[in-house]
């Protein structure tokens, strides 16, 4: 009975190993897809690294390299990437002159 329980726990523990590898493979596939998209859009490899900091560089490079070879074999032209969106402009705070005090402020200062 004891042996059966130990074997059952061992079997359950080993079934979780597939999930770990599945997550790792998804991350690698994601990095390759990002690298391939960067190459197809004509972005430099360094720009791709800079834009995707969380993705391992090796995965991005693998996808970029595969797409580069594929594009050379099939003689596919680069598609121009869309321009980056400009950073949102900071809101300017309007400054009021000291002569334009509000009546409530004037009472506090004693004017």
PyMOL commands that set and color helices and strands:
alter all, ss='L'
color gray80, all
select helices_A, chain A and resi 2-15+17-40+45-51+57-74+103-109
alter helices_A, ss='H'
color red, helices_A
deselect
rebuild
show_as cartoon
